Amino acid sequence: MREIRNFVIIAHVDHGKSTLADRLLEVTGTVEKRKMKEQYLDQLELERERGITIKMAPVRMDYDWEGMKYILNLIDTPGHSDFSYEVSRALEAVEGAILLVDATQGIQAQTLANFRHAKAAGLTIIGALNKIDFYKGHDGKIDYNNERIKMMRLELSELIGCTEDEIHYVSGKTGDGVEQLLHALIKKVPAPKKSEHAFGRALIFDSFYDDHKGVVATVRMIDGGISGTDEIHLIARRVSSKIKEVGYFTPQLKTLPPPEKISAGEIGYIATGIRDPEKVTIGDTVLVGDIREKDQYMLHGYKEAMPVVFVSFYPDESDDYEMLTKGLQKLKLNDSSLSIEPDQNEVLGRGYKVGFLGRLHFEIIAERLKREFNVPTINTFPSVLYKIKSKGVWMSTVKPEELPQEYDEIWEPIITLDVIVPGEYLSSVLGLQRLFRMSDIHTETLVDRVKISARMPLSELISDFDDQIKSATKGMASFSYEFDTYERTDVIRVDVLVTHELIPGLSRFFSKDRVEYEARQMASRLKDLLPREQWNQPIQIQAEGRIIAREDIPAMRKELGNFGKNGGDRTRKMKLWKKQQKGKKRIAERARVDIAPEVFKELLKRS
């Protein structure tokens, strides 16, 4: 175990984690240069398309240095705040962390959030400034005396609490400084603690489904070892199984033949042979063999993720309900931060209410359902969890249509928000204060930027806060947030009727002082977004029993033909026109309004 080093790379989004991981794979010879491709550990198609890491990715690297053979277990983690739960689980499986900062941008909001979490987990933290190749001089060499780069180094050393000399300069693009960083990591990050028990015990920190192997659990071995012939017991779920195989991520699955095993301190995988995804949970403890009084050996696991955005999903075709069920079960196995419960809609039929950690998280899962499981879905408007007191009884709901006609009070979730931005954009950020109901605003000067702390309703964050703040600061702002508490609020339910038919998925909660403005905006936007049909489509926005905004989409016109040189006999034209109108009326009576998912996405954006 003295030669094992388990570590993560943590950073703000786009600061170069995956690129640095690529160079580490090259330096250790884990992946040959001819086989190397950018973002090697990002296996999902969506990750490559968007250029971001969505899923944590473990990899085992063997490295010889100073006459010793080391086993380096790296976990590459996401940088976006919506996937912070992935990061928190990875932190529990390692002893060290590389805190990576883009030398051209400096410390950002998610850098601070990740640092706090790594510190709380008791990890040894090594600071590194990435993208130093940006500071090359005329001679093609890196200018380490550049004032900007020295300032960034000082800022990072003060955050970590180390000397400036302990901050490493690296370039994930060129490979400069990567080997020196690796040597520092071997020296400073402690080896895993000695095994306490002779029997095998492991923590499940991730999992996925394989059609041939069943549920595959990613584990950190705490005690003993586990081989491919063992029988295991999952303590929390009280499930036993004869496993199919064990192995390492290199980064592809490398199966270990019996009697070889994953030993204490190592990271690897177990093909459990379990076919039901619900029987394996993230944070469960794996025991090897028939151990008595199993519960006393349970590891502390993870704090359950708290969803902040709720969306109901319904299959486009009712026959696809079972496919939707299986797809969501397998995605939850791979992403334990999802919360899933059955839902019913009188128009859309059976579906599921799904909880997410943010708007990007929702968009990614919706896209994965469509691509990986071939399940086209219809989803409702994203909402947050409100607490309502009605006739002295408290209830919780994310659906505006479940709001009682009469209630005493309603409470909404509040977050604490940190925004880091260059000083010249401070007024632009503060200009969003009223639009997003920000309060308790405080500012703090960093080296060359400003940190703005505020409180804000969670519902405002999941509208288009990200887009608006990036627009106001020309993409220079970064932010992170945490749930704070619930506060009493003054919101009302707003319904949308199209062709006099209530569209349940479009019902929303709005603040009372903005409801009329938002209603007019919704009506106007729907008029632009909905396609014209062969009948007139009135769009009505209703609140508290009255129509507060209206727009009309006129029916498509059909040319009546050419009736002679001067347009023909008007009587014949009128007869055809009246006939057409009767036909349109009959169609309108039988028409069913279908709102495309793209319309929901567009309605998220503020005008």
C-alpha positions in Angstrom: 0.0 0.0 0.0 3.0 2.4 0.4 3.2 2.7 -3.3 -0.5 3.6 -3.9 -1.6 7.2 -4.5 -5.2 8.0 -4.9 -6.0 11.5 -6.1 -8.5 13.7 -8.0 -8.1 16.7 -10.3 -10.6 19.5 -9.3 -11.1 22.8 -11.0 -13.6 25.4 -12.4 -15.2 24.4 -15.7 -12.8 24.9 -18.7 -9.7 25.2 -16.6 -8.1 22.2 -18.3 -8.7 19.2 -16.0 -9.3 16.7 -18.8 -6.4 18.0 -20.9 -4.1 17.6 -17.8 -5.4 14.1 -17.4 -4.5 13.4 -21.0 -0.9 14.4 -20.3 -0.7 12.2 -17.2 -1.9 9.2 -19.2 0.9 10.0 -21.7 3.7 10.6 -19.1 2.8 7.3 -17.3 2.6 5.4 -20.5 -1.0 4.3 -19.7 -2.1 5.3 -23.2 0.2 5.3 -26.2 0.7 8.6 -28.0 -0.6 7.2 -31.3 -3.9 6.2 -29.6 -4.2 9.4 -27.6 -7.2 11.7 -28.4 -8.3 14.9 -26.7 -10.5 14.4 -23.5 -9.5 10.7 -23.5 -11.4 10.0 -20.3 -14.6 11.7 -21.4 -16.4 8.7 -22.9 -19.9 10.1 -23.4 -20.7 11.5 -26.8 -22.3 14.5 -25.1 -19.1 15.3 -23.2 -17.1 15.5 -26.4 -19.8 17.6 -28.1 -20.1 20.1 -25.3 -16.4 20.1 -24.3 -17.2 19.5 -20.6 -16.8 16.6 -18.2 -20.2 15.2 -17.0 -19.2 11.9 -15.4 -16.2 11.3 -13.1 -13.8 8.9 -14.7 -11.3 6.7 -12.7 -8.1 5.4 -14.3 -5.2 3.3 -12.9 -1.7 4.4 -14.0 1.5 2.4 -13.3 4.6 4.6 -12.9 8.2 3.9 -12.2 10.2 6.6 -10.4 13.4 6.5 -8.4 13.5 2.7 -8.4 10.0 2.3 -7.1 6.8 1.1 -8.9 3.8 3.3 -8.0 0.1 2.7 -8.6 -1.6 6.0 -9.3 -5.4 6.0 -9.2 -6.7 9.2 -10.8 -10.3 10.4 -10.8 -11.1 13.1 -13.4 -14.0 15.1 -12.1 -16.6 17.6 -13.7 -16.2 21.3 -13.2 -19.7 22.6 -13.6 -21.6 23.3 -10.4 -24.6 21.1 -11.5 -22.3 18.1 -11.2 -20.7 18.9 -7.8 -22.2 15.7 -6.3 -20.0 13.7 -8.7 -17.0 15.6 -7.2 -18.1 15.1 -3.6 -18.2 11.3 -4.1 -14.8 11.2 -5.8 -13.3 13.2 -2.8 -14.4 10.4 -0.4 -12.4 7.8 -2.4 -9.0 9.5 -2.5 -6.3 11.0 -0.2 -5.1 13.9 -2.4 -6.3 16.5 -4.9 -4.7 18.6 -7.6 -6.4 22.0 -7.4 -6.0 23.3 -11.0 -6.4 27.0 -11.9 -6.3 28.6 -15.3 -3.4 31.0 -15.2 -5.2 33.4 -17.6 -8.4 33.6 -15.5 -7.3 33.0 -11.9 -9.5 31.6 -9.1 -13.1 31.3 -10.1 -16.3 30.6 -8.1 -16.2 26.8 -8.6 -12.5 26.8 -7.6 -13.5 28.1 -4.2 -16.4 25.7 -3.8 -14.2 22.6 -4.8 -11.4 23.8 -2.5 -13.8 24.0 0.5 -15.1 20.5 -0.2 -11.6 19.0 -0.6 -10.5 20.7 2.6 -13.5 19.4 4.5 -12.7 15.9 3.2 -9.3 16.2 4.8 -7.4 15.8 1.5 -3.8 16.9 0.8 -4.1 19.7 -1.8 -1.5 20.5 -4.4 -1.9 23.7 -6.3 -1.2 24.0 -10.0 -1.5 26.9 -12.5 -2.4 25.6 -15.9 -2.1 27.1 -19.4 1.2 28.8 -18.7 2.1 28.3 -22.4 -0.1 31.4 -22.9 2.8 33.5 -21.4 5.5 32.6 -23.9 7.9 35.4 -24.7 9.4 36.3 -28.1 12.0 33.6 -27.8 9.3 30.9 -27.5 10.1 30.3 -23.8 7.6 30.7 -21.0 8.1 34.0 -19.1 7.8 33.0 -15.5 8.5 36.6 -14.4 5.3 37.9 -16.0 3.5 40.0 -13.4 0.1 38.4 -14.2 1.3 34.9 -13.7 3.2 35.8 -10.5 0.0 37.4 -9.2 -2.1 34.3 -9.9 0.5 32.2 -8.1 0.4 34.4 -5.0 -3.4 34.3 -5.0 -3.5 30.4 -5.2 -0.8 30.0 -2.6 -2.8 32.2 -0.2 -6.0 30.2 -0.8 -4.3 26.9 -0.1 -2.1 28.2 2.7 1.3 27.2 1.2 4.3 29.0 -0.1 4.5 30.3 -3.6 7.2 27.8 -4.5 4.8 24.9 -3.8 2.4 26.1 -6.6 3.3 24.3 -9.8 3.4 25.7 -13.3 1.9 23.3 -15.9 0.6 23.3 -19.4 -1.9 20.6 -20.2 -1.5 21.5 -23.9 2.3 21.2 -24.2 3.1 18.9 -21.2 5.4 21.5 -19.5 5.7 20.9 -15.8 3.4 17.8 -15.8 6.1 15.3 -14.7 7.3 17.6 -11.9 3.7 17.9 -10.7 3.4 14.1 -10.7 6.6 13.7 -8.6 5.3 16.3 -6.1 2.1 14.4 -5.9 3.9 11.1 -5.1 5.9 12.8 -2.4 3.1 14.8 -0.7 -0.1 12.7 -1.0 -0.2 10.1 1.7 -0.6 6.4 0.9 -3.9 4.7 2.0 -4.4 3.8 5.6 -3.6 0.3 6.7 -6.4 -2.3 6.4 -8.3 -2.7 9.7 -10.0 -6.1 8.9 -8.8 -9.2 7.2 -12.0 -9.7 5.2 -12.9 -7.6 2.1 -14.8 -4.4 2.6 -15.3 -1.7 -0.1 -17.2 1.5 -0.7 -19.3 1.9 -3.9 -18.7 5.4 -5.2 -20.1 5.0 -8.8 -21.8 2.4 -10.9 -23.2 1.7 -14.4 -25.1 -1.0 -16.2 -23.7 -3.5 -18.7 -26.0 -5.8 -20.7 -23.7 -8.8 -20.2 -22.3 -8.2 -16.7 -25.4 -6.6 -15.0 -24.7 -3.8 -12.6 -21.0 -2.8 -12.5 -19.9 -1.1 -9.3 -16.9 1.2 -9.1 -15.3 0.7 -5.7 -12.6 1.9 -3.3 -11.3 -1.1 -1.4 -11.0 -0.2 2.3 -10.0 -3.6 3.9 -8.8 -7.0 2.6 -9.4 -7.8 -1.0 -11.9 -9.1 -3.5 -11.4 -11.6 -6.4 -13.7 -12.7 -9.2 -14.8 -15.9 -7.4 -16.0 -14.3 -4.2 -19.6 -13.9 -3.0 -20.5 -10.4 -1.8 -23.1 -8.8 0.4 -24.4 -5.2 0.0 -25.2 -4.1 3.5 -27.7 -1.2 2.9 -29.8 -3.2 0.4 -29.3 -6.5 2.1 -28.5 -8.2 -1.2 -26.1 -11.1 -1.7 -24.6 -12.1 -5.1 -21.9 -14.3 -6.7 -19.9 -11.8 -8.6 -18.8 -12.3 -12.3 -15.5 -10.5 -12.3 -13.3 -7.8 -10.8 -10.8 -5.5 -12.4 -9.2 -2.1 -12.9 -9.9 0.9 -15.2 -6.8 1.3 -17.5 -8.9 3.3 -18.6 -10.8 0.5 -20.4 -12.0 -2.3 -18.1 -9.1 -4.7 -17.4 -10.4 -8.0 -16.0 -8.3 -9.7 -13.3 -8.3 -13.5 -13.6 -8.7 -15.5 -10.4 -7.0 -15.7 -8.0 -5.9 -12.1 -8.6 -7.8 -9.5 -6.6 -8.4 -5.8 -5.9 -6.6 -5.1 -2.6 -7.0 -2.6 0.2 -6.3 1.0 -0.9 -7.0 0.3 -4.6 -9.7 1.5 -6.9 -11.4 -0.9 -9.3 -14.7 -2.4 -10.4 -16.9 -5.3 -9.5 -19.3 -6.9 -12.0 -21.9 -7.8 -9.5 -24.1 -10.0 -11.7 -27.1 -8.2 -10.2 -29.7 -7.4 -13.0 -32.0 -5.1 -11.0 -30.5 -1.5 -11.0 -32.5 -0.6 -7.9 -30.6 -3.2 -5.8 -27.3 -1.4 -6.0 -26.9 2.1 -4.5 -24.1 4.6 -4.5 -22.5 4.8 -1.0 -23.4 1.2 -0.1 -20.8 -1.0 1.6 -19.6 -4.3 0.0 -18.6 -7.1 2.3 -16.9 -10.3 1.0 -18.0 -13.6 2.5 -20.5 -14.5 5.2 -19.7 -12.0 7.9 -21.8 -11.9 11.0 -23.4 -8.7 12.4 -22.8 -7.1 9.0 -24.4 -3.7 9.9 -21.5 -2.8 12.3 -19.1 -2.8 9.4 -21.1 -0.3 7.2 -19.0 2.6 5.9 -20.5 6.1 6.3 -21.4 6.4 2.6 -22.6 9.8 1.2 -24.9 12.5 2.2 -27.9 12.2 -0.1 -28.0 14.8 -3.0 -30.8 17.4 -2.7 -32.4 18.0 -6.1 -33.2 21.6 -6.8 -35.0 21.4 -10.2 -38.0 19.1 -10.8 -39.3 18.2 -14.2 -42.0 15.6 -15.1 -41.2 13.3 -18.1 -43.8 11.5 -20.1 -43.2 9.2 -23.1 -44.1 10.7 -26.5 -46.0 7.5 -27.1 -47.8 5.8 -24.2 -46.5 2.4 -25.3 -42.9 3.6 -24.5 -43.6 3.9 -20.8 -41.7 0.7 -19.9 -38.7 2.0 -22.0 -38.8 5.3 -20.1 -38.9 3.3 -16.8 -35.8 1.2 -17.7 -33.9 4.2 -19.1 -34.4 6.3 -16.0 -33.5 3.3 -13.7 -30.2 2.8 -15.6 -29.4 6.6 -15.6 -30.0 6.7 -11.8 -27.6 3.8 -11.4 -25.0 5.9 -13.3 -26.1 9.2 -11.6 -27.2 8.8 -8.0 -28.1 12.5 -7.7 -31.3 11.9 -9.7 -34.5 11.5 -7.7 -37.3 9.6 -9.5 -40.9 9.0 -8.6 -44.0 8.0 -10.6 -46.2 10.8 -11.9 -49.6 11.0 -13.7 -51.1 13.6 -16.0 -54.6 13.6 -17.3 -53.4 14.7 -20.7 -50.0 13.2 -21.0 -50.7 9.9 -19.2 -48.1 8.0 -17.0 -44.7 9.4 -16.4 -42.1 10.3 -13.8 -41.2 13.3 -11.7 -37.5 13.7 -11.8 -35.3 15.8 -9.6 -32.1 17.4 -10.9 -29.1 19.4 -9.4 -29.6 22.2 -12.0 -30.7 23.2 -15.4 -27.7 21.8 -17.3 -28.1 18.5 -15.4 -31.8 18.4 -16.6 -30.8 19.1 -20.2 -28.1 16.4 -20.2 -30.3 13.7 -18.8 -33.1 14.6 -21.3 -30.6 14.3 -24.1 -29.2 11.0 -22.8 -32.7 9.5 -22.6 -33.2 10.3 -26.2 -29.8 9.2 -27.5 -28.9 6.2 -25.3 -32.3 4.7 -24.7 -34.2 6.0 -27.8 -37.0 7.3 -25.7 -38.5 10.6 -27.1 -40.2 12.4 -24.2 -42.5 15.3 -23.4 -41.4 17.2 -20.3 -43.1 19.9 -18.1 -41.8 23.3 -17.2 -38.9 23.0 -14.6 -39.9 24.0 -11.1 -38.6 24.1 -7.6 -40.1 22.6 -4.4 -42.5 25.0 -2.6 -43.8 24.5 0.9 -47.5 25.5 1.4 -49.6 25.9 4.5 -53.3 25.3 3.8 -55.9 25.2 6.7 -53.1 24.7 9.2 -51.6 21.7 7.3 -48.2 21.8 5.5 -47.7 20.3 2.1 -44.9 20.3 -0.5 -45.3 20.6 -4.2 -43.3 21.3 -7.4 -46.5 21.5 -9.5 -48.4 24.7 -9.8 -51.6 22.8 -10.6 -51.5 21.2 -7.2 -51.7 24.5 -5.4 -54.9 24.7 -3.3 -57.5 27.3 -4.2 -57.2 28.7 -0.7 -54.0 28.6 1.3 -52.5 30.5 4.3 -48.9 31.0 3.1 -46.3 29.7 0.7 -42.5 29.3 1.2 -39.8 29.0 -1.4 -36.1 27.8 -1.3 -33.4 30.4 -1.0 -29.7 29.9 -2.1 -26.5 31.7 -1.2 -24.7 32.8 -4.4 -21.0 33.7 -5.0 -20.2 35.5 -8.3 -16.6 36.3 -9.2 -16.2 38.9 -11.9 -13.6 41.5 -13.1 -14.1 44.9 -11.3 -15.3 46.7 -14.5 -18.4 44.5 -14.6 -19.5 45.0 -11.0 -22.2 47.4 -11.9 -23.5 45.1 -14.7 -24.0 42.3 -12.1 -25.6 44.6 -9.6 -28.0 45.7 -12.4 -29.5 42.2 -12.3 -30.4 42.6 -8.7 -34.1 43.4 -9.2 -34.7 41.1 -12.1 -33.6 38.1 -10.1 -34.7 39.2 -6.6 -31.2 39.2 -5.2 -30.8 40.4 -1.6 -28.1 40.8 1.2 -25.5 41.7 -1.4 -21.8 42.0 -0.2 -18.7 42.6 -2.2 -15.1 41.6 -1.6 -12.0 42.6 -3.6 -9.8 39.8 -4.7 -6.4 40.4 -6.4 -7.8 41.7 -9.7 -11.5 40.7 -9.5 -14.5 41.2 -7.2 -16.4 38.5 -5.4 -20.1 39.3 -5.0 -22.1 37.3 -2.3 -25.9 37.4 -2.3 -29.0 35.5 -1.5 -31.6 34.7 -4.2 -34.6 32.5 -4.7 -33.7 29.2 -6.3 -36.5 29.6 -8.9 -34.7 32.6 -10.3 -31.5 30.6 -10.7 -33.1 28.0 -12.8 -34.7 30.5 -15.2 -31.9 32.0 -17.3 -29.6 33.5 -14.6 -26.6 31.8 -16.3 -27.4 33.3 -19.7 -28.1 36.8 -18.3 -25.0 37.1 -16.1 -22.8 35.8 -19.0 -24.4 38.3 -21.3 -24.0 41.2 -18.8 -20.3 40.5 -18.2 -19.3 39.3 -21.8 -18.7 35.8 -20.4 -16.3 36.9 -17.7 -18.4 36.0 -14.7 -18.4 32.7 -12.8 -20.7 31.6 -10.0 -21.4 28.9 -7.5 -24.3 28.4 -5.1 -25.5 26.4 -2.1 -29.0 25.8 -0.7 -29.6 28.0 2.4 -33.1 27.9 3.7 -36.8 28.4 3.0 -38.5 31.8 3.2 -42.0 33.0 3.0 -42.9 34.5 -0.4 -45.6 36.0 -2.4 -46.0 33.9 -5.6 -49.2 32.9 -7.5 -50.1 30.2 -9.9 -50.3 31.2 -13.6 -51.9 28.9 -16.2 -51.6 28.8 -20.0 -54.6 28.0 -22.3 -54.1 27.4 -26.0 -57.3 27.1 -28.1 -59.2 27.2 -24.7 -57.4 24.1 -23.5 -55.3 24.2 -20.3 -51.7 23.1 -21.0 -50.6 21.5 -17.6 -46.9 21.5 -18.4 -46.9 25.3 -18.9 -48.4 26.3 -15.5 -45.9 28.2 -13.4 -45.4 30.1 -10.2 -44.6 33.8 -10.6 -43.9 36.6 -8.1 -47.0 38.7 -7.6 -45.3 42.0 -8.5 -44.1 40.6 -11.8 -47.0 38.4 -12.8 -48.6 40.7 -15.4 -45.3 41.5 -17.1 -44.3 37.8 -17.2 -47.8 36.9 -18.5 -47.6 39.3 -21.4 -44.1 38.0 -22.2 -45.2 34.4 -22.1 -48.2 35.1 -24.4 -46.0 37.0 -26.9 -43.3 34.3 -26.9 -45.8 31.5 -27.3 -47.3 33.3 -30.3 -43.8 33.4 -31.9 -42.9 29.8 -31.0 -46.0 27.9 -31.8 -46.6 26.9 -35.4 -49.6 28.2 -37.3 -52.4 25.7 -37.8 -55.5 25.5 -40.0 -57.5 27.0 -37.2 -57.3 30.2 -35.0 -55.3 29.7 -31.8 -56.1 32.0 -29.0 -53.3 32.1 -26.3 -54.6 33.1 -22.9 -52.7 33.5 -19.7 -54.8 33.1 -16.6 -54.1 33.9 -12.9 -56.4 34.0 -9.9 -59.5 33.2 -12.0 -59.0 35.9 -14.6 -57.4 36.3 -18.0 -54.4 38.7 -17.6 -52.8 38.4 -21.1 -53.9 37.2 -24.6 -52.4 36.8 -28.0 -53.9 35.1 -31.1 -52.3 33.0 -33.8 -54.3 33.4 -37.0 -55.2 30.3 -39.0 -53.2 29.5 -42.2 -54.9 31.0 -45.2 -55.6 28.9 -48.3 -55.7 30.6 -51.7 -59.2 30.3 -53.2 -58.0 30.3 -56.7 -58.4 32.7 -59.7 -62.0 33.4 -60.7 -61.6 35.2 -64.0 -59.7 38.2 -65.2 -60.8 40.6 -62.4 -60.7 38.0 -59.6 -64.0 36.2 -60.4 -67.5 36.4 -59.1 -67.5 37.6 -55.4 -70.5 35.4 -54.6 -68.6 32.2 -55.5 -65.6 33.4 -53.5 -67.7 34.0 -50.4 -69.3 30.6 -50.7 -65.9 28.9 -50.8 -64.6 31.1 -47.9 -67.6 30.2 -45.7 -67.1 26.6 -46.5 -63.4 26.9 -45.5 -64.3 28.6 -42.3 -66.8 25.8 -41.4 -64.0 23.3 -42.1 -61.5 25.1 -39.9 -64.1 25.3 -37.1 -64.7 21.5 -37.2 -60.9 20.9 -37.2 -60.5 23.3 -34.3 -63.1 21.4 -32.3 -61.2 18.1 -32.7 -57.7 19.7 -32.5 -55.2 18.7 -29.8 -52.5 21.1 -28.9 -49.0 19.6 -28.8 -46.2 21.7 -27.3 -42.8 20.7 -28.5 -39.9 20.3 -25.9 -38.0 23.1 -27.7 -40.8 25.5 -26.8 -40.3 24.7 -23.1 -36.6 25.4 -23.4 -37.2 28.7 -25.1 -39.7 29.8 -22.5 -37.0 29.4 -19.9 -35.2 32.4 -21.3 -36.1 35.9 -20.2 -36.8 38.6 -22.8 
